Every structure is written in C-alpha cells, then in structure tokens.
Amino acid sequence: MAKIFFSYKREESPQVKIIVEGLIQAGHSVFWDAKLRAAADFIQKLNHELLAADCVIVAWSRQSITSPWVISECIKGFHRQVLLPVRIDGVTDHEIPMPFNILQCVDLSVWKGNRSDLAWMNLCSDITALTSKHVDHPNVRIDEEEDASVPFVN
C-alpha cells in the first residue's frame, strides 16, 4: 500500500481526519501534521516525509489555496509528479493556484465517510494508479561522475 503525505490547512482537521482514517483503513500509511510532536524539528520532519511519500494528497479549499505551507508542499509533490489533489469544499479550479489547477481534483466536498461512494473509490483508484508508476528501484544508481553530455547538432 501507498505511503501518503497529506497536505491541508489545519483549520480543516475534522474534515481531513475522516479522509485520513479512511485511507488508513484501506491499508495506506498516512502522514499528516497531526502526528507531529511538540518541540519536533517540524520543517526537517515535513521535508523527510514529503520526499519519502509515494503520493502527496492536497486538500484544496478556500482556506488552503492561500496557505504558503500547503502551496510549498504541493510544489514538492508536483515536481516529483506524485501530487493528487482533492477538493473538500466549493473551491473552483479558477481559485486553485497555478500550476496546480491543471490537475483534475477528486471531489470530496460532500463526502462523509462512505467507502462505497464513487468519489472515494475514484480517490483509491487514483492513488493506486499514481503510486504504481513511481516504484522505487533501490539497485539502480546514477553515477554522478559519468559524463552524460550529448553533443549539440544543428
């Protein structure tokens, strides 16, 4: 199962908790900042978890679209091509910051925890599709000293 990093605005914790619990029940490992302990080096921990995640889920809402933390976390997931956006309120594609608004969102704005709901099944399917494309290959190594330059031909 996938190792998921969940990005959201803290004020939305009750709604996000329902999603996180569903993902855990589906067998996924989920990191969200509710797991951070007091006095922890949270920036280092967040960066570690972001880089280790198979999938970065962002909960877009009218509050999260203006959060520098959420946007920063999304940038990392977007560049790694592991970002999976969900919509948890009526925020529109036009309100979601660029370039994230080019990604299709799973609409969980009215989802209340029903695991047979089409939106939930779409999310689970999207996680599987996304994470199956990003399998770690621990035995593959890139040699930094090897010259991979290609001559320019015009």
Beta strands, then each sheet from edge to edge (+ up, - down):
strand 1: 3-7
strand 2: 29-31
strand 3: 55-60
strand 4: 83-87
strand 5: 106-107
sheet 1: 2+ 1+ 3+ 4+ 5+
end
